[in-house]
């Protein structure tokens, strides 16, 4: 599953408000739920987990990133 956002992936805090926010390159579904990272509805994350559907969170506003992801390049945060 592809999740386009205005930032480069999943961060520990809102990077627009907190310059010390850390970008996560990889997370598990349970990390997202336990850390209460609000990237998607928790039900959607749980459904992806149950169906073993990885989530790629990337910057949809950055030109070329969607194409790079579709071509298999690792960009943003991978949740699996």
Secondary structure as UniProt FT lines:
FT   STRAND          2..5
FT   STRAND          10..11
FT   TURN            15..17
FT   TURN            19..20
FT   STRAND          23..24
FT   STRAND          26..27
FT   HELIX           29..34
FT   TURN            35..36
FT   HELIX           42..50
FT   TURN            51..52
FT   STRAND          55..59
FT   TURN            60..61
FT   TURN            63..64
FT   HELIX           65..70
FT   TURN            71..72
FT   STRAND          77..79
//
